[in-house]
Amino acid sequence: MPALPRALRPLRRSAYRRLATALALSVLAEGLWTLAVVWQVVELGGGPTELSLVSGALALGVVVTALAGGVLADRVPQKRILAGVHTVLALSIGAVAALSAVGALGVPLLIVVAGVIGLSMGLFFPAYSALVPALVDDDELLAVNGLEGVVRPVLLQGAGPALAGALVAAISPAAALAATAVTCAAALVAVLALPARPLRRDLSGEVRGHPVAAVARDLVEGFRYVLTTRWLLVTLLFASLMILLVLGPLEVLVPFAIIERTGGGPGGHSLVLLAHGAGGAIASVLVSSLRLPRRYLTVMISMWTAACVPMVVFGLVDTLWPMVVAGFVVGGLFSAPQVIWGTLLQRRVPPALLGRVTSLDFFVSLAFMPVSMALAGPVSEVVGLTPVFLAAGLVPVVFGAAALLLGRLGPDELAHPLDATAPGDAPVSEPRAA
């Protein structure tokens, strides 16, 4: 039997195939929600401000539980966490779909449910990230992150929005929300099929005490690791500032740029998201099929910086196709370094800290996400779409240059090459990288 391509080798493992299935269904549900909620708000008579409130509530929920999610991921079997998350998502989104179908849904209730969804989602990523290295070998982590880098854009920006757009156009936003709930339920089935896995952290020698004190100790240990690890701290600070300027316009204002500047609707929105996903998928396949770059920190930050620049297109053009091209470029340049970043965390962060560090990555880099989403709509209504998109595209260039010039990342990335180990060797890991 011919050997599988490098990017597909983790799929040989049945446990990982089940986890990958659960991830794919979760991302598909997120893609369905992304478009369905926009047109649900529009159907309810809302505009950019109302969509900002809904998106901001979800983002705030994610941030609130991200830290707790990391502690739980290092203390509780991750399968239980993932099952609980998908149960809440299926029930809450199903309730929204039902209320929408009978005409009983309002924007305030949608904001509340979006917050509940965010609280659940904040627990998902740390548990998933902490479970992956327990299911595959170290030399397969790049391939795993490459597969994830394909799955996310294809389903999150491609298939999910396309299916939601078709359901909205043919039936109603309620139908797209119902499809989202069903997809979450299917993800729950996949999670329940996962084998039980022991924690990768030995808690037997831990000092006994009040659970709150134990949680506090865990958080302090995670924060200390981040603060004393320069490559991690610099990257997270850069990502936080970039997200503050970019995520709100990308998530909230792009559909209104399509509506106001091109006269488009759900179909045009789906097309831009599809291009974004296609760019991300192609870039992720390329990165996961090649050797990791020697200057991986420099490459990551440079690509994330360059990814912001095409955002100016949404504020300057009045036709759809340049927006589609911009979406493709943004998707590719955002997704490619994400493959490197996931592999970097899994190889250089000690396994016992991985859940907490992942949640801190999630928390710190997304701490400004609710602010960005909540401000995008109101600010655009005051100054207009064009200035907001110009700021989103150009100001992050300054942040990226500062991170590269002042962060002094070169010596660290040269001292800790990610491709230094051969398959089967121990991964590069250090308790502290100053």
Phi, psi and chi 1 to 4 in degrees:
 res  aa     phi    psi   chi1   chi2   chi3   chi4
   1 MET       -  128.1  179.2 -179.7  -65.6      -
   2 PRO   -63.8  147.6   23.0  -33.4      -      -
   3 ALA   -68.7  145.0      -      -      -      -
   4 LEU   -70.2  148.2  -74.7  172.8      -      -
   5 PRO   -56.5  152.7  -21.6   31.6      -      -
   6 ARG   -52.8  -40.9  177.2 -178.2  179.4 -176.8
   7 ALA   -68.0  -17.5      -      -      -      -
   8 LEU  -108.0   -2.7  -60.8  178.5      -      -
   9 ARG   -59.8  -36.6  -72.7  174.4 -168.9  168.2
  10 PRO   -60.2  -22.3  -25.2   35.4      -      -
  11 LEU   -71.9   -6.7  -65.3  175.0      -      -
  12 ARG   -65.3  -23.2  -64.1  173.2  -58.2  177.2
  13 ARG   -93.0  123.0  -54.8  176.5 -176.0  -84.0
  14 SER   -62.7  -38.6   61.5      -      -      -
  15 ALA   -63.3  -42.6      -      -      -      -
  16 TYR   -68.9  -35.1  175.9   71.2      -      -
  17 ARG   -59.4  -39.1  -74.3 -160.7  -57.7  -88.2
  18 ARG   -67.5  -41.8  -64.7  168.6 -170.2  168.7
  19 LEU   -65.6  -40.7 -178.4   62.5      -      -
  20 ALA   -63.9  -36.3      -      -      -      -
  21 THR   -64.2  -44.2  -61.4      -      -      -
  22 ALA   -62.0  -41.8      -      -      -      -
  23 LEU   -63.0  -46.3  174.4   68.4      -      -
  24 ALA   -60.0  -42.9      -      -      -      -
  25 LEU   -67.6  -36.9  -70.1  167.8      -      -
  26 SER   -63.9  -43.7  -59.8      -      -      -
  27 VAL   -68.2  -38.1  174.4      -      -      -
  28 LEU   -61.0  -42.1  177.1   61.0      -      -
  29 ALA   -62.6  -40.0      -      -      -      -
  30 GLU   -63.4  -40.4 -172.2  177.8   -7.3      -
  31 GLY   -65.0  -39.7      -      -      -      -
  32 LEU   -61.2  -47.0  -75.4  161.3      -      -
  33 TRP   -61.4  -41.4  169.7  -90.9      -      -
  34 THR   -53.2  -45.0  -63.3      -      -      -
  35 LEU   -87.1  -38.5 -170.6  134.2      -      -
  36 ALA   -60.4  -39.7      -      -      -      -
  37 VAL   -70.2  -32.0   74.7      -      -      -
  38 VAL   -59.7  -50.0  171.5      -      -      -
  39 TRP   -79.7  -19.0  -61.7   99.6      -      -
  40 GLN   -68.4  -42.5 -180.0   62.9   76.2      -
  41 VAL   -62.7  -43.6  169.7      -      -      -
  42 VAL   -61.6  -42.9  171.8      -      -      -
  43 GLU   -62.3  -31.4 -176.6 -178.8   75.0      -
  44 LEU   -82.7    4.0  -66.5  172.8      -      -
  45 GLY    88.4   11.5      -      -      -      -
  46 GLY   -86.9  169.5      -      -      -      -
  47 GLY  -133.4 -155.9      -      -      -      -
  48 PRO   -57.2  -38.5  -25.9   34.7      -      -
  49 THR   -65.5  -45.1  -63.7      -      -      -
  50 GLU   -65.0  -40.3  -72.9   75.0   16.3      -
  51 LEU   -66.4  -35.4 -177.3   58.3      -      -
  52 SER   -60.6  -40.7  -78.6      -      -      -
  53 LEU   -66.2  -42.4  -68.3  173.8      -      -
  54 VAL   -64.9  -49.6  173.8      -      -      -
  55 SER   -64.5  -39.1  -59.8      -      -      -
  56 GLY   -65.7  -36.6      -      -      -      -
  57 ALA   -64.1  -42.9      -      -      -      -
  58 LEU   -63.7  -45.4 -169.4  149.7      -      -
  59 ALA   -63.5  -39.9      -      -      -      -
  60 LEU   -63.5  -40.4 -179.5   61.2      -      -
  61 GLY   -59.9  -41.8      -      -      -      -
  62 VAL   -59.8  -46.4  171.3      -      -      -
  63 VAL   -64.9  -39.7  170.8      -      -      -
  64 VAL   -61.5  -40.1  166.4      -      -      -
  65 THR   -98.1   -2.8   53.9      -      -      -
  66 ALA   -60.8  -44.5      -      -      -      -
  67 LEU   -66.9  -45.3  -67.1 -179.7      -      -
  68 ALA   -61.2  -35.0      -      -      -      -
  69 GLY   -61.4  -37.8      -      -      -      -
  70 GLY   -67.3  -42.0      -      -      -      -
  71 VAL   -63.6  -45.4  173.4      -      -      -
  72 LEU   -62.4  -39.6  -71.4  173.4      -      -
  73 ALA   -64.1  -25.7      -      -      -      -
  74 ASP   -92.1   -4.7  -73.6  -24.3      -      -
  75 ARG  -123.8  -24.9  -73.7 -179.5  166.1  -89.6
  76 VAL  -118.7  139.1  178.1      -      -      -
  77 PRO   -50.7  127.7  -29.5   36.4      -      -
  78 GLN   -63.9  -27.8  -66.6   90.9    6.6      -
  79 LYS   -59.0  -40.6  176.5 -179.6  175.5  178.6
  80 ARG   -64.0  -41.2  -64.0 -177.9 -169.8  175.0
  81 ILE   -63.3  -47.8  -60.7  172.4      -      -
  82 LEU   -62.3  -38.7  -63.2  176.2      -      -
  83 ALA   -65.5  -42.5      -      -      -      -
  84 GLY   -63.1  -40.9      -      -      -      -
  85 VAL   -60.4  -48.6  165.4      -      -      -
  86 HIS   -70.8  -27.8  -72.9   98.2      -      -
  87 THR   -63.9  -47.6  -60.7      -      -      -
  88 VAL   -63.1  -42.8  172.0      -      -      -
  89 LEU   -63.0  -45.9  -69.6  176.0      -      -
  90 ALA   -62.3  -42.3      -      -      -      -
  91 LEU   -71.0  -44.6  -68.1  175.2      -      -
  92 SER   -69.8  -44.2   57.9      -      -      -
  93 ILE   -69.8  -35.3  -62.4  173.5      -      -
  94 GLY   -61.6  -38.5      -      -      -      -
  95 ALA   -64.8  -41.9      -      -      -      -
  96 VAL   -61.7  -43.7  168.7      -      -      -
  97 ALA   -60.8  -43.0      -      -      -      -
  98 ALA   -65.2  -44.1      -      -      -      -
  99 LEU   -64.4  -39.0  -68.6  171.8      -      -
 100 SER   -64.0  -41.1  174.7      -      -      -
 101 ALA   -63.6  -31.7      -      -      -      -
 102 VAL   -98.7    6.4  -60.7      -      -      -
 103 GLY    75.7   21.6      -      -      -      -
 104 ALA  -104.8    8.1      -      -      -      -
 105 LEU   -93.6  137.8 -177.8   64.8      -      -
 106 GLY  -127.4  165.3      -      -      -      -
 107 VAL   -60.3  -43.2  171.7      -      -      -
 108 PRO   -57.1  -43.9  -26.9   36.5      -      -
 109 LEU   -66.3  -37.5 -177.9   57.3      -      -
 110 LEU   -62.5  -37.2 -171.7   58.7      -      -
 111 ILE   -63.1  -44.3  -67.7  170.6      -      -
 112 VAL   -62.3  -47.3  171.5      -      -      -
 113 VAL   -65.8  -36.9  175.1      -      -      -
 114 ALA   -59.9  -38.0      -      -      -      -
 115 GLY   -63.3  -41.5      -      -      -      -
 116 VAL   -62.8  -42.7  172.1      -      -      -
 117 ILE   -60.1  -43.9  -66.8  170.4      -      -
 118 GLY   -62.4  -41.8      -      -      -      -
 119 LEU   -58.3  -39.6  -69.0  170.9      -      -
 120 SER   -70.4  -43.6  -59.5      -      -      -
 121 MET   -64.6  -29.3  -69.2  174.8   63.3      -
 122 GLY   -63.7  -21.4      -      -      -      -
 123 LEU   -88.4  -18.4  -57.4  177.6      -      -
 124 PHE   -71.3  -53.9  174.6   84.7      -      -
 125 PHE   -64.4  -44.1 -169.5   65.0      -      -
 126 PRO   -60.1  -40.7  -24.7   35.2      -      -
 127 ALA   -66.2  -44.1      -      -      -      -
 128 TYR   -61.1  -47.7  168.0   81.9      -      -
 129 SER   -65.0  -36.1  -62.4      -      -      -
 130 ALA   -73.2  -24.7      -      -      -      -
 131 LEU   -82.1  -32.9 -177.0   56.6      -      -
 132 VAL   -54.2  -50.7  166.3      -      -      -
 133 PRO   -64.3  -15.9  -21.6   34.6      -      -
 134 ALA   -81.3  -13.3      -      -      -      -
 135 LEU  -106.0  -15.9  -58.8 -178.2      -      -
 136 VAL  -133.1  165.1  -59.2      -      -      -
 137 ASP   -77.6  161.4  -70.3  -22.0      -      -
 138 ASP   -60.7  -37.6  -67.6  -36.1      -      -
 139 ASP   -75.5   -2.6   61.8  -61.2      -      -
 140 GLU  -100.8   -1.7  -65.4  173.4  -32.3      -
 141 LEU   -65.4  -38.8  -70.8  173.3      -      -
 142 LEU   -61.9  -42.1  178.5   62.0      -      -
 143 ALA   -64.0  -40.2      -      -      -      -
 144 VAL   -59.9  -47.2  165.4      -      -      -
 145 ASN   -68.1  -30.3  -70.8  -61.2      -      -
 146 GLY   -66.8  -43.0      -      -      -      -
 147 LEU   -61.5  -43.4  -77.1  170.7      -      -
 148 GLU   -62.6  -38.2 -178.2 -179.6  -24.6      -
 149 GLY   -65.5  -24.5      -      -      -      -
 150 VAL   -83.1  -46.2  173.0      -      -      -
 151 VAL   -59.7  -44.9  165.2      -      -      -
 152 ARG   -61.2  -55.9  -76.1 -167.0  177.2  -81.4
 153 PRO   -67.5  -37.6   20.8  -31.4      -      -
 154 VAL   -63.1  -42.1  166.7      -      -      -
 155 LEU   -91.9  -38.4  -61.9 -179.0      -      -
 156 LEU   -73.3  -45.2  179.8   58.4      -      -
 157 GLN  -103.1  -10.3  -74.5   94.7   25.1      -
 158 GLY  -109.0  -85.6      -      -      -      -
 159 ALA   -62.1  -42.7      -      -      -      -
 160 GLY   -60.3  -56.7      -      -      -      -
 161 PRO   -61.9  -36.3  -25.4   35.1      -      -
 162 ALA   -63.0  -45.2      -      -      -      -
 163 LEU   -65.4  -43.0  176.8   56.8      -      -
 164 ALA   -62.8  -42.1      -      -      -      -
 165 GLY   -61.5  -40.5      -      -      -      -
 166 ALA   -64.8  -41.3      -      -      -      -
 167 LEU   -67.7  -40.5  -70.6  171.0      -      -
 168 VAL   -63.2  -45.5  169.9      -      -      -
 169 ALA   -67.8  -38.2      -      -      -      -
 170 ALA   -85.2  -32.9      -      -      -      -
 171 ILE  -125.6  -78.9  -52.1  174.7      -      -
 172 SER  -176.4  165.0   68.1      -      -      -
 173 PRO   -58.4  -31.1  -26.0   35.2      -      -
 174 ALA   -59.6  -38.2      -      -      -      -
 175 ALA   -65.2  -40.6      -      -      -      -
 176 ALA   -66.1  -38.0      -      -      -      -
 177 LEU   -67.3  -37.6  -69.1  168.6      -      -
 178 ALA   -63.2  -41.1      -      -      -      -
 179 ALA   -62.5  -35.6      -      -      -      -
 180 THR   -62.8  -45.2  -52.9      -      -      -
 181 ALA   -63.5  -41.7      -      -      -      -
 182 VAL   -62.5  -40.1  170.1      -      -      -
 183 THR   -64.8  -39.6  -54.4      -      -      -
 184 CYS   -62.4  -39.3  -69.6      -      -      -
 185 ALA   -64.6  -39.0      -      -      -      -
 186 ALA   -65.0  -37.7      -      -      -      -
 187 ALA   -63.2  -37.4      -      -      -      -
 188 LEU   -60.4  -41.6  173.0   61.2      -      -
 189 VAL   -60.2  -43.4  173.2      -      -      -
 190 ALA   -63.9  -40.0      -      -      -      -
 191 VAL   -64.1  -42.3  167.6      -      -      -
 192 LEU   -64.7  -21.2  -66.7  175.4      -      -
 193 ALA   -83.1   -6.8      -      -      -      -
 194 LEU   -67.7  145.8  -73.1  169.9      -      -
 195 PRO   -72.8  154.6   27.8  -35.1      -      -
 196 ALA   -71.2  133.8      -      -      -      -
 197 ARG  -125.5  134.4  -70.8  -78.3  173.7  176.6
 198 PRO   -69.5  155.1   25.5  -33.7      -      -
 199 LEU   -63.6  149.7  -68.2  172.1      -      -
 200 ARG   -91.0   20.9  -58.0  178.5   78.6 -152.4
 201 ARG  -131.5  130.6  176.3 -174.7 -179.9 -171.2
 202 ASP   -87.7  113.6 -176.4    8.0      -      -
 203 LEU  -100.8    3.9  -61.0  173.1      -      -
 204 SER   -66.3  -32.8   59.4      -      -      -
 205 GLY   -94.5    9.5      -      -      -      -
 206 GLU   -70.1  141.4 -176.2  177.3  -80.2      -
 207 VAL   -66.6  128.1  177.2      -      -      -
 208 ARG   -75.5  152.4  -64.6 -174.4  179.5  -84.8
 209 GLY   174.8 -168.9      -      -      -      -
 210 HIS   -66.4  140.0 -164.3  -80.5      -      -
 211 PRO   -56.2  -35.4  -25.2   33.5      -      -
 212 VAL   -63.7  -39.8  174.0      -      -      -
 213 ALA   -64.7  -37.9      -      -      -      -
 214 ALA   -64.3  -42.4      -      -      -      -
 215 VAL   -62.7  -42.4  169.1      -      -      -
 216 ALA   -62.1  -42.1      -      -      -      -
 217 ARG   -61.6  -42.0  -74.1 -164.2  -59.4  -89.5
 218 ASP   -61.1  -45.0  -80.4   -1.6      -      -
 219 LEU   -64.4  -42.3  -72.2  176.6      -      -
 220 VAL   -61.5  -42.8  168.4      -      -      -
 221 GLU   -62.7  -41.8 -174.7  179.4   12.2      -
 222 GLY   -65.6  -44.4      -      -      -      -
 223 PHE   -61.4  -41.2  -89.3  110.5      -      -
 224 ARG   -62.0  -40.6 -176.0 -177.7  -63.4  117.1
 225 TYR   -62.9  -44.9 -179.2   83.6      -      -
 226 VAL   -63.9  -45.5  170.3      -      -      -
 227 LEU   -67.4  -26.5  -67.9  174.5      -      -
 228 THR   -99.5    5.0   56.6      -      -      -
 229 THR  -114.6  100.6  -53.3      -      -      -
 230 ARG   -59.8  -46.9 -176.6 -175.6  -63.1  122.4
 231 TRP   -58.8  -35.4   63.3  -94.7      -      -
 232 LEU   -73.0  -45.2 -168.3   52.9      -      -
 233 LEU   -65.0  -46.4 -178.7   61.6      -      -
 234 VAL   -62.6  -44.2  169.9      -      -      -
 235 THR   -64.5  -41.0  -53.3      -      -      -
 236 LEU   -68.3  -38.3  -69.3 -178.7      -      -
 237 LEU   -64.5  -44.0  -70.5  175.6      -      -
 238 PHE   -60.6  -46.6  162.5   73.1      -      -
 239 ALA   -62.1  -37.8      -      -      -      -
 240 SER   -61.0  -47.1  -61.9      -      -      -
 241 LEU   -67.9  -38.0  -65.2  173.3      -      -
 242 MET   -63.1  -44.4  178.5 -175.9   68.1      -
 243 ILE   -64.4  -37.2  -74.6  168.7      -      -
 244 LEU   -56.1  -39.7  175.0   63.0      -      -
 245 LEU   -89.7  -27.3  -74.7  165.4      -      -
 246 VAL  -104.6  -40.5  173.8      -      -      -
 247 LEU   -65.6  -42.5 -160.9   60.0      -      -
 248 GLY   -59.3  -54.0      -      -      -      -
 249 PRO   -57.2  -39.5  -27.7   36.3      -      -
 250 LEU   -66.7  -45.0 -175.3   62.6      -      -
 251 GLU   -84.5  -36.1  -64.1  -70.9  -22.7      -
 252 VAL   -99.2  -42.9  175.0      -      -      -
 253 LEU   -93.8  -21.7  -61.5 -177.1      -      -
 254 VAL   -57.5  -46.1  164.5      -      -      -
 255 PRO   -61.1  -33.2   15.2  -27.4      -      -
 256 PHE   -77.1  -28.2  -69.1   98.4      -      -
 257 ALA   -64.2  -39.6      -      -      -      -
 258 ILE   -65.9  -42.2  -66.1  169.5      -      -
 259 ILE   -67.4  -51.0  -66.6  169.9      -      -
 260 GLU   -79.0  -35.3  -65.0  177.4   14.6      -
 261 ARG   -95.7  -26.5  -59.5 -175.1   69.1   88.1
 262 THR  -117.1  -10.2   73.7      -      -      -
 263 GLY    74.2   17.0      -      -      -      -
 264 GLY   -82.4 -179.7      -      -      -      -
 265 GLY  -141.9 -147.9      -      -      -      -
 266 PRO   -57.6  -35.5  -24.2   33.4      -      -
 267 GLY   -63.8  -44.6      -      -      -      -
 268 GLY   -65.6  -40.0      -      -      -      -
 269 HIS   -61.6  -45.2 -171.5 -163.3      -      -
 270 SER   -60.5  -38.8  -63.3      -      -      -
 271 LEU   -66.1  -42.0 -168.4   58.2      -      -
 272 VAL   -64.3  -43.8  171.8      -      -      -
 273 LEU   -65.1  -36.7  -68.8  175.4      -      -
 274 LEU   -63.7  -42.4  180.0   62.2      -      -
 275 ALA   -63.7  -41.4      -      -      -      -
 276 HIS   -57.7  -45.3 -171.3  -77.7      -      -
 277 GLY   -67.1  -40.1      -      -      -      -
 278 ALA   -63.3  -43.1      -      -      -      -
 279 GLY   -60.2  -43.3      -      -      -      -
 280 GLY   -64.9  -40.7      -      -      -      -
 281 ALA   -65.7  -46.4      -      -      -      -
 282 ILE   -62.6  -44.4  -67.2  170.0      -      -
 283 ALA   -64.4  -39.2      -      -      -      -
 284 SER   -66.1  -40.6  -63.1      -      -      -
 285 VAL   -61.9  -44.5  168.4      -      -      -
 286 LEU   -60.7  -46.1  -69.8  174.5      -      -
 287 VAL   -65.8  -42.7  171.0      -      -      -
 288 SER   -73.4  -15.2   63.0      -      -      -
 289 SER   -92.4  -10.0  -59.7      -      -      -
 290 LEU  -111.4  168.8  -57.2  171.7      -      -
 291 ARG   -68.3  147.8  -72.5  179.0   60.3   87.3
 292 LEU   -64.8  141.6  -74.1  163.5      -      -
 293 PRO   -63.8  145.9   22.2  -32.1      -      -
 294 ARG   -61.9  -42.9 -169.2   73.1  175.5   85.4
 295 ARG   -95.7   61.5  -64.8  -86.3 -169.1  174.0
 296 TYR   -66.2  -35.9   51.6   89.5      -      -
 297 LEU   -67.7  -44.0  -66.3  168.2      -      -
 298 THR   -63.2  -42.7  -58.5      -      -      -
 299 VAL   -63.5  -43.9  169.1      -      -      -
 300 MET   -58.7  -53.2  -81.1 -165.8  -46.6      -
 301 ILE   -66.8  -37.4  -68.0  176.3      -      -
 302 SER   -63.8  -41.2  -62.7      -      -      -
 303 MET   -71.1  -41.0  -68.1 -175.7   75.5      -
 304 TRP   -62.0  -38.2  -84.8  -37.0      -      -
 305 THR   -64.1  -47.9  -59.1      -      -      -
 306 ALA   -63.6  -28.9      -      -      -      -
 307 ALA   -64.0  -25.8      -      -      -      -
 308 CYS   -75.9  -29.9  -58.8      -      -      -
 309 VAL   -57.5  -43.2  176.5      -      -      -
 310 PRO   -64.1   -8.2  -22.7   33.7      -      -
 311 MET   -60.3  -25.7  -68.7  -69.2  -66.9      -
 312 VAL   -62.8  -25.2  -57.6      -      -      -
 313 VAL   -58.7  -39.5  171.3      -      -      -
 314 PHE   -66.9  -19.1  -65.4   98.6      -      -
 315 GLY   -97.9   -7.1      -      -      -      -
 316 LEU  -115.4  -28.2  -64.1  176.3      -      -
 317 VAL  -101.1  161.0  -55.4      -      -      -
 318 ASP  -124.5   20.5   55.9    7.5      -      -
 319 THR  -126.3  158.2   54.6      -      -      -
 320 LEU   -76.4  -40.2 -177.8   62.4      -      -
 321 TRP   -62.2  -39.6  -74.6  106.8      -      -
 322 PRO   -60.2  -32.9  -24.9   35.1      -      -
 323 MET   -67.0  -37.1  -65.0 -175.4  179.9      -
 324 VAL   -63.3  -45.4  172.5      -      -      -
 325 VAL   -63.1  -42.9  173.8      -      -      -
 326 ALA   -61.5  -41.2      -      -      -      -
 327 GLY   -60.0  -40.2      -      -      -      -
 328 PHE   -61.4  -46.8 -179.3   86.3      -      -
 329 VAL   -67.0  -44.6  176.3      -      -      -
 330 VAL   -59.5  -44.9  169.9      -      -      -
 331 GLY   -60.9  -43.8      -      -      -      -
 332 GLY   -65.6  -45.0      -      -      -      -
 333 LEU   -75.7  -21.5  -69.0  175.6      -      -
 334 PHE   -81.3  -38.4  -91.2  131.9      -      -
 335 SER   -78.7  -37.8  -65.1      -      -      -
 336 ALA   -57.4  -50.4      -      -      -      -
 337 PRO   -68.9  -21.9   19.2  -29.6      -      -
 338 GLN   -65.3  -32.7 -168.4   64.7   35.1      -
 339 VAL   -63.3  -43.8  175.7      -      -      -
 340 ILE   -64.7  -42.7  -57.4  172.0      -      -
 341 TRP   -62.0  -44.2  178.5 -116.1      -      -
 342 GLY   -62.4  -42.6      -      -      -      -
 343 THR   -65.7  -39.9  -52.5      -      -      -
 344 LEU   -59.3  -47.8  168.5   57.9      -      -
 345 LEU   -62.8  -44.5  -69.0 -179.8      -      -
 346 GLN   -69.6  -25.6  -69.3  160.2  -11.4      -
 347 ARG   -92.9  -32.0  -71.9 -165.3  179.4  178.5
 348 ARG  -103.1  -17.5  -68.4 -168.4   60.8  179.2
 349 VAL   -90.9  131.6  175.0      -      -      -
 350 PRO   -56.3  139.3  -25.0   34.4      -      -
 351 PRO   -54.1  -37.7  -27.0   35.1      -      -
 352 ALA   -67.2  -17.8      -      -      -      -
 353 LEU  -105.7   -4.2  -78.7  164.8      -      -
 354 LEU   -62.4  -41.7 -174.5   56.0      -      -
 355 GLY   -60.9  -45.5      -      -      -      -
 356 ARG   -69.6  -41.6  -79.4  164.5  -72.7  168.3
 357 VAL   -66.2  -38.9  170.1      -      -      -
 358 THR   -62.6  -41.7  -60.7      -      -      -
 359 SER   -69.2  -35.7   70.9      -      -      -
 360 LEU   -67.3  -38.4  -74.6  168.4      -      -
 361 ASP   -58.3  -48.4  164.4   31.7      -      -
 362 PHE   -59.9  -44.4 -155.7   38.9      -      -
 363 PHE   -71.0  -51.5  176.8   81.1      -      -
 364 VAL   -67.5  -45.1  174.2      -      -      -
 365 SER   -70.2  -24.7   61.9      -      -      -
 366 LEU  -107.5    8.9  -61.7 -176.1      -      -
 367 ALA   -59.6  -31.4      -      -      -      -
 368 PHE   -91.3    0.1  -69.3  124.1      -      -
 369 MET   -60.1  -49.1 -179.2  172.1   67.1      -
 370 PRO   -61.9  -37.1  -17.1   28.7      -      -
 371 VAL   -64.6  -45.0  179.6      -      -      -
 372 SER   -61.4  -44.8 -178.7      -      -      -
 373 MET   -70.5  -38.0  -70.6 -174.1  171.4      -
 374 ALA   -69.8  -30.9      -      -      -      -
 375 LEU   -87.9  -26.5  -71.0  177.8      -      -
 376 ALA   -56.3  -48.7      -      -      -      -
 377 GLY   -64.5  -55.5      -      -      -      -
 378 PRO   -59.7  -40.5  -26.2   34.9      -      -
 379 VAL   -65.1  -40.8  170.4      -      -      -
 380 SER   -65.3  -31.0   72.1      -      -      -
 381 GLU   -74.1  -20.9  -68.8 -175.1  -15.7      -
 382 VAL   -88.3  -48.7  173.4      -      -      -
 383 VAL  -103.4  -14.2  -56.0      -      -      -
 384 GLY    99.8  163.7      -      -      -      -
 385 LEU   -69.7  -39.5  -70.4  172.8      -      -
 386 THR   -59.6  -49.8  -62.9      -      -      -
 387 PRO   -60.9  -35.7  -23.6   34.7      -      -
 388 VAL   -65.3  -46.0  175.1      -      -      -
 389 PHE   -68.8  -33.9  -79.8  114.5      -      -
 390 LEU   -64.3  -42.3  -71.0  176.6      -      -
 391 ALA   -64.3  -41.3      -      -      -      -
 392 ALA   -64.2  -32.7      -      -      -      -
 393 GLY   -84.6  -30.6      -      -      -      -
 394 LEU  -106.3  -36.6  -59.4  178.2      -      -
 395 VAL   -64.2  -38.5  175.8      -      -      -
 396 PRO   -58.6  -21.6  -27.5   37.3      -      -
 397 VAL   -60.9  -38.6  174.3      -      -      -
 398 VAL   -65.1  -43.6  178.0      -      -      -
 399 PHE   -63.6  -41.4  -63.4  151.4      -      -
 400 GLY   -64.1  -42.5      -      -      -      -
 401 ALA   -63.2  -40.5      -      -      -      -
 402 ALA   -64.1  -41.8      -      -      -      -
 403 ALA   -62.4  -41.2      -      -      -      -
 404 LEU   -73.2  -37.5  -67.0  173.8      -      -
 405 LEU   -81.3  -37.8  -65.8  174.5      -      -
 406 LEU   -98.6  -18.1  -55.8  178.0      -      -
 407 GLY   -76.6  -17.6      -      -      -      -
 408 ARG    50.5   54.7  -65.9 -178.4  -69.6  132.0
 409 LEU   -89.1  -19.2  -59.3  175.6      -      -
 410 GLY   -54.6  -52.4      -      -      -      -
 411 PRO   -60.1  -36.0  -25.8   35.5      -      -
 412 ASP   -68.7  -44.5 -177.4   89.9      -      -
 413 GLU   -69.4  -30.8   59.9 -170.0   -6.5      -
 414 LEU   -72.5  -32.1  -67.9  175.9      -      -
 415 ALA   -79.1  -19.3      -      -      -      -
 416 HIS  -130.6   68.3  -60.2   92.3      -      -
 417 PRO   -66.0  135.3   24.6  -33.9      -      -
 418 LEU   -75.8  -21.3  -66.1 -174.7      -      -
 419 ASP   -98.8   22.1  -96.3  -12.1      -      -
 420 ALA   -77.6  -18.1      -      -      -      -
 421 THR  -101.5  143.9   57.2      -      -      -
 422 ALA   -87.1  159.7      -      -      -      -
 423 PRO   -55.3  129.8  -27.0   35.1      -      -
 424 GLY    95.8  -17.5      -      -      -      -
 425 ASP   -77.4  167.6  -69.0  -14.8      -      -
 426 ALA   -69.9  143.6      -      -      -      -
 427 PRO   -73.4  158.1   28.7  -34.1      -      -
 428 VAL   -67.1  126.1  178.0      -      -      -
 429 SER  -155.0  144.7 -179.6      -      -      -
 430 GLU  -147.8  143.7   70.4  -76.9  -22.8      -
 431 PRO   -67.8  -24.4   25.2  -32.9      -      -
 432 ARG  -154.5  135.0  176.3 -178.6  174.6 -174.2
 433 ALA  -127.6   97.2      -      -      -      -
 434 ALA   -75.4      -      -      -      -      -
